[in-house]
Amino acid sequence: MVALPIVGTGIYYATQLGSGGEYVDEAGDYTHVSADSSIEHLANHPAFAEYQDSMELFSTGFLASITGPMAVDSVSPSAQSIADGANFAIDMTNAGLDVFTPLYSEDEVAADPYKEESGFFYFPSEPGAPLAVVLPGGAFLSVAVSVEGLPYAAELHDAGYAVAVLRYRTGIEEGDPEDSQDVRIERAQEDLLALMALLSTDPSYGANLDDHSVWGSSAGGTLALGWASDDAMGAVANGFAAPSAVIGVYPYVGVADDPTVWTPPTFIVYAEDDPLLDIAQTDAYVDQLASAGVPHEYLRVATGGHGFGVGLGTEAEGWIGEAIAFLQQ
């Protein structure tokens, strides 16, 4: 009797296997991936060699080894947007753009080896174009670049924005306290500040920091709200212009400062069936935005869960277009 479940599991697994294929075409360009590409085909694509770990869908080696042969669309409802974001990066690479840059210098990494994982993706636009800073989530234990980074960048760039996607430090480092979340948030905030300082001082990026918005998902929403506040690690306290808007995608607002009259216009999208965050906290935060007179929009959908990214196939689908329209008002 035990054999039947094993056979059934084996048959199911076989039906979920993804496709592979060549990585380079006859012209020497990198080839696209698709929603039915295998997870390992996506992760091992040579176009992503400098940031391969950013494209992994699972943060543990055990899960990665089990799911590697499976198709992206067999494990993620965001599969098509993952493929779209990856192909956007591939197209930019084929066009000759170095899409990923380490955030810290060799000397800075030598002084603090944990900084080696920090970096950013940058996709320039027309001179003077507004800048969108994208902060993916991951509970400060990973950075969901493939779900909440590159897919956003593709749509924002298409709408005329220069886009920076931050891969900030995550995880628990040696010597961290037992409850290390606050420490991990501070390190991520330091990386955001370092990114903005670099973009403001290196003219080769052509970044317009006087007109920038922050787009944060989940844990990245915590960073976005902090950057827009009067916190010591916020934009204004560090000599930068306040962001023109904050876009929070199922943001964790539990550690956010209360909104004030100068809080930037804020757009929030959230699903009522989110299993990880308490929507009552978000409702209360939106009420505070209203009380403070902050222009805002709250897209509260019934279903979608947590981590839906651009929301393809969910009730939140299309939110990014609404957020861009809100930003452009």
C-alpha positions, 0 to 999 in steps of 0.5 A, spaced: 500 500 500 505 504 501 508 503 493 501 507 491 503 514 494 510 513 492 508 512 485 503 517 485 508 522 487 513 520 482 508 521 476 506 528 479 513 530 479 514 528 472 508 532 470 511 538 473 518 538 470 520 544 466 524 545 459 531 547 458 534 549 451 540 553 449 543 559 453 546 562 446 543 563 439 546 563 433 547 571 433 551 570 440 545 573 444 543 570 450 536 567 449 530 568 453 527 564 459 519 562 459 514 560 465 515 553 463 523 553 464 525 549 469 528 553 475 535 550 475 535 553 467 533 560 470 538 560 475 543 557 471 542 562 465 549 565 464 546 572 463 545 572 470 552 569 472 554 576 476 548 575 480 545 568 480 543 567 487 538 573 486 535 569 481 534 563 486 526 562 488 528 558 494 533 561 500 534 554 502 539 549 498 534 543 500 528 546 497 532 548 491 535 541 489 528 538 490 525 543 485 530 545 480 528 540 475 521 543 476 518 548 471 517 555 474 510 555 473 509 549 477 511 552 483 509 560 483 503 563 480 508 569 478 511 565 473 510 569 467 512 575 471 518 572 473 520 570 466 518 577 464 523 580 469 528 575 467 528 577 460 528 584 461 534 583 464 537 579 458 535 584 453 538 589 457 545 585 457 544 583 450 544 591 449 551 591 452 548 594 459 552 592 465 545 591 469 548 589 476 553 593 480 556 591 487 554 596 492 561 597 496 568 597 494 573 592 495 576 596 501 569 596 504 568 589 503 575 587 506 573 591 512 566 587 512 565 581 508 558 581 509 557 587 505 559 583 499 552 580 498 550 588 497 549 590 490 544 593 485 541 593 478 540 599 474 536 601 468 537 608 465 532 612 461 532 618 458 536 624 461 532 627 467 527 621 467 524 620 474 527 615 478 524 609 481 527 605 487 525 598 488 526 594 494 524 587 494 522 583 500 524 577 503 523 578 511 530 580 511 533 573 510 533 573 503 531 578 497 526 576 492 529 580 486 526 575 481 519 576 484 519 583 486 525 586 483 526 585 476 518 584 474 517 591 477 523 594 473 521 592 467 514 595 467 517 601 470 522 602 465 517 601 460 513 607 463 519 611 462 522 611 469 530 610 470 530 604 475 534 602 481 533 595 484 537 594 491 539 587 493 541 589 500 544 585 506 540 579 509 540 574 514 543 573 521 551 575 521 556 572 527 555 576 533 548 578 532 543 578 538 538 572 538 532 577 536 536 580 530 530 583 526 532 590 528 539 589 526 537 586 519 533 592 518 538 597 520 543 594 515 538 594 509 537 601 511 545 602 511 545 599 504 539 603 501 543 610 504 549 607 500 545 606 494 542 613 494 549 616 496 552 613 490 547 614 485 547 622 487 555 622 486 556 618 480 554 622 474 554 616 469 548 613 472 544 620 470 539 619 476 534 624 478 534 624 485 530 630 486 524 626 483 524 619 485 519 614 488 520 608 492 517 601 491 517 596 497 514 590 497 513 586 504 520 587 508 522 592 502 516 596 504 518 597 511 525 600 508 520 604 503 516 607 509 523 608 513 526 612 507 520 617 507 519 618 514 523 623 518 527 617 521 535 618 522 536 613 516 530 617 512 531 621 506 531 628 508 535 627 514 541 625 510 540 631 505 536 627 500 529 630 497 523 627 500 521 621 495 515 624 491 511 618 493 511 611 496 509 605 493 507 599 498 506 592 496 503 588 502 508 592 506 510 591 513 507 597 517 508 594 524 515 598 525 513 604 521 513 611 524 506 614 524 504 619 518 505 626 518 503 632 514 509 632 510 509 624 509 509 623 501 503 621 497 502 613 499 499 608 495 498 601 498 496 594 495 494 589 500 490 582 500 485 580 505 487 573 505 495 575 506 497 569 511 503 573 514 501 580 515 495 583 519 491 587 515 488 590 521 495 594 522 495 596 514 488 599 515 490 603 521 496 605 518 491 608 512 487 611 517 493 615 520 494 617 512 487 620 512 488 623 518 494 626 517 491 629 510 496 625 506 494 624 499 493 616 498 490 610 495 489 603 498 487 598 493 485 592 498 483 586 494 480 580 497 485 574 495 492 574 493 495 572 499 502 574 500 508 575 495 504 576 489 509 581 486 505 584 480 499 580 481 498 576 475 492 571 475 490 574 482 485 580 484 491 585 485 493 584 477 494 591 474 496 594 481 502 597 478 499 600 472 494 604 478 500 605 482 504 609 476 498 613 474 497 615 482 505 617 481 504 621 475 498 625 478 
